[in-house]
Structures are given as structure tokens and as C-alpha cells.
Amino acid sequence: MRFLLTNDDGIYAKGLASLYQELSRDAECLVVAPEIEQSAVGHAITIFRPLMVREARKNGNALGYAVAGTPADCVKLGIRELSGGPVDLVVSGINRGANVGINVLYSGTVSAATEAVILGVPSLAISLDSHKDADYTYAARFARKMAAFILRHSWKDIAVNVNIPALPEGEIKGVVVVKQGRARLLENFEKRVDPRDNTYYWLAGETHLAADESPDSDASALRQGYITVTPIYYDLTRYDVLKELGDKVKTDMESLF
């Protein structure tokens, strides 16, 4: 088997190293990851400049390919150009910080997984609910189990978003399959002035549950101490209003066209 590993924290991130160490027990693992951190770039791809690729090394050991691009770029290049053969699974992570609710739209980690599905490869995005220098050991072990689970059931057109609580293993309550919720980053901007009297801003804030957040959402379950598993897709259509909108457009056609 051949796995493609990527992330949005950069090729030297500890979470990616832990993922490689664990998944290499079951498959040939090719690492294609951003040269520098690409957090919150969403599903951006690079089209107006060349994508520079180099072999990355650390302490004399080969790590994989470092790409001067986004996580989605890395998946495209990895599958189309660098893999040397079919890729059975793309695994993105282990991200530093949870990817739940509306924040999933911003996530480079999750976008790498959805890009894989666009290209016809099943995928797994995995994140640890901590922004500190955390221990990724358990999250990597769970990623290995989840990868085997996806392949065992022969899912092809699926991307799975997984979030691991930053708790001791014995305190994690279990695994639940839940929907993407509505939790979002409540932003504030820190205004500063540089030595040349130019004003700039730092985006800050924390993720908060929506007032009507469902108990079966990813953010709610993660906060309760569960590992959350959410199947995701790139189709953004609002099917619940598709017919109603179509009927109203037909009714008001003269005013629209």
C-alpha cells in the first residue's frame, strides 16, 4: 500500500513526524508537505507562480518533498507527479489545534483531504485539540486505526475529518460520528504600530460554540471528551432551498432577465 502524507503546519511539524512514524508500519508513506506553515489557507491552489519542490532533510535523514505551496497543491503534486504509482489513502495532519464547525472551511489540513477526494483518493484529516507543544502519540495511533478502517470498508469517495481531545488516553470517552457544527472563531484584532509608524493588525480570538449548537456536532462532542469523526464533502449546494429558489426565480423571471 502507498499513503500520501501532508499537513498545513509545514514539513518539519512534529504532528507530521508522529503520523509518518506510525503509518509507516502498515504502508509505504510518501510525505509531500508545505515548505513553511500554511495554516488557515483553506483550499487555495497556486496558479500564478511555479511550484518549487525540494527534497527535505533533517539531521541527515530524508523527510520527503517540501513544496513552496499550499496543502491542496501538495496533494495534487503528490498524486499526479511524485507518488510513482497509485495512492491508496491520503492522510493530512496531525494538525495542531482542532478543526471543527465553520473553521473547517479555513483549514488547510481539511482542504488537503477534500482535494484528495476530488482526485479520486479516499482521505483522512486528523487534528489534536491543542495549540501547545502536545504529545501526538495517541493521535497517531488512532490515525493508524482509522486508516485501516477506511481501507477495510473499501470507501473510495470519502474524506473523514477526525478531531482528538487533548486528554490523557484513559480520559477519552470514546469515538462518535457527528455532523459538522456551527462553532466559529470569534475574531478580534490587535492594532499595533511598527517603528515606521505604519498601522498593522494581528488576528486573534477563540473558537466558540454557536448559541444553538447541536449536541451531536463535532465541536460539542469534542468538548465533552469524545473523538469526533465527520464525513465531509466539497459540494456546497444548499439542497434544502434548491427547489424553493428555483421556483421563485421562475416566478420573478421578468425582473431578473
N, C-alpha and C positions, 0 to 999 in steps of 0.2 A: 504493500500500500504506500501511497505517497500523499503526505499532507503538506499544505502550504500554510505557513505561519506568518502572521503580520500583526501590527498594532498601530496605535496612534501616538504612543508615548516615545517612540524612537527606537532604533535598533539596539541601543545599549540598555534599554529598560530592564529592570530586574524581573518584572512580571513576564516578559517575553522569554527571558532566560529560564525561568522556572517552568514555563509551558514547554519549551523545547526539551528540557531535561526529562520531563515526564512522558510526553507524547512520543519521544524517540524510542521508547521501549516497545512500541507497537508498530511504528511506521517509519519510513524514510521521510524526514522532515526538512523541507526547504524553507529558509527564512528569507522573506523579502519584505523589508520594513522601511519606513521613512528614515532618512539620514538624521533629521532633527525632529523634535516633538511637533506633532500635528494635531494636538487635541482641539476639539470643537471646530474642525474644518468641515464637518458634515460629509456630504457626498461629492465634494469638489473633485474635479479632474483637471489635469494640466493640458492646455491646448496651444498656448502662445509662446512656449519655450521648450527646448528639448529636455527630456528626462534623463539626467545623468545618473548612471548606475556604477557603483564600485563594489568590490569585494571588501567587506568589513572584517576587521580582526580585532581581538582583544587579548592581551598577554600572549601574543603569538598564535592564538587559536582562531580559526575561521569561524565567523558568526553567521555569514550569509551575505545577501546583497543589500546594500544601503542605497536607497533611491531618493533623489532630490525631488520629492513629490509628495502626494497625499496617500492616505491608506487605500483609497479606491484605485489610484494609479498603480500601487504596489500589487494589488490583486490582478489587475489587467495584465501587467507585465509578467507577473509570476505565472499565471495560467497560460498566456499566449506565447511567451518568449523564453522564460527562464527555467521552466519546470523540467524540460527534457522528456516529457511524457504526460499521460493523463494524471490529473489531480483528483483524488478521491474525496477530499474534505479540505475546506479552508477553516482555520481556527484563528480568530482575532482576539488579542489580549496578551496577558491578563491586564485589563485596564486598571489604573489607579483611580478609584472613585466609581461609584455606581452609575449605571446608565438606565434610568427609569423615566417613565412618564414622557412629557413633551421633550425633555432633554435628549431623548433618543434621536430626535431629528438633527441635533447638533453634533452628535457623536461620530468621530472618525472611526472608532472601534466598531460600532454597529454598522456604519456605512460600508466598511470593508466586507462584512458578512453579507449585506444585501447585494453588493456588487458581485460577489461570488455566485449568488443565486441567479442574477441577471445573466451570467455567463454559463449557467447550467451546472454549477457545482454546489452541493449542499454545504452548509456552513454553520459555524458556532461562534458567537461573540460572548466573551466571558469577562466579567468585571468584579472587582472586590470593593466593597463599600467602605473604603478608607482612602484618604488623601495623604496619610502619613506613610512612613517607610515601613510598610507592613510585611508580614510573613505570608508569602504566596504559596506555601507548600500544600495546604489543604485545597486551595482553589485549583491548583494544577492537577492534583489527584482527581478532583471532581471533573475537571475538563476531560481527563483521560476516560473516565467512565461515561461521560456524556457523548464523547466522540464515538466510542464503541456502540453506545445505544443508538445513535443516529444511523450508523452504518449497518448495524444488525437489523434494523427495520427497513432498510433499503429506501429511505426517503431521498428523493432527488431534488424536488423543487421546494426546499425548506431552508430557512435561516432561523436559528434559535438564539434568542437573547437571554443570557443567564447572568444573574447577579448573586454574589455570595456575601452573606453578612460577615462583617469583620469581628467575629466572635471566636472563642476557643471552639474547637471541633465538637466537644461534648455539649456545648450550649446551643448549637444549631438545632432548630426544632424539626426540620425535615425539608422535603422538596415539594413545591406546589407549582402547578401550571396555572398561570394567571394572565389576564389581559394587560396590555399597556395602559397605564393610568394617565391622569392629567396633572400629576405633580410637575412643577416647573421651577426654574431658577427665578427667585425674586431679586431683581438686579438693583444694585446701587453703584454709583460711580464716584470714585475718589478723585477729586480735582487737585491737580498739582501744577507747579510751575517749574520749568527747567532753568538752569543757570543763565540761559539767554532770554529769559522772560517769555518763553513760549508755553502756552497752556496745554496740558495733556490730561488724559483720564485713564484710570485703571478700573476695569470692570470687576466688581466684587459681588458678593451675595451668596445665598444658600438656597438649596432646593427645599421647597415647602409643599406639603400636600394641599390639593385643592379643597375648598370648603365642602364640596360634595364628593370627595374622593371615595371610590367604591372600596369595600374591604377586600374584594378579590382582584385588586390591581397590583401591579408589580411593586410600586412604592410602599403600599400598605403592608403587603406580606413581607417585604424585605425588612421593614421597620420592626415587624413582630418577631424577627429572627429566623425567617424561612429563606431557603434558597429558592429564587424565583426563576421559572422557565417560561418564556413567552415566545411563541412562534410569530415571526414578523414577515412583512412583505413590502414591496416597493410601490404597490398600487395605492394611490392616494385618493381614489374616487370616493365621493360620498354617495354610496349606493342608496342610502335611506332617503335621500332627497332627489335622486336622479329623475324619477318619473314625474314628480311634482314640478321640478324645474322645467322639464321638457314640456309639460302641459301648459305651463304659464308662458313659456317662450312662444308656443304655437298661438296662444290666445292673444298675445301682445305683439305678434309678428310685424304688424304695420308700423308700430312705434320703434321697432328695433332694426328693421331692414327696409 
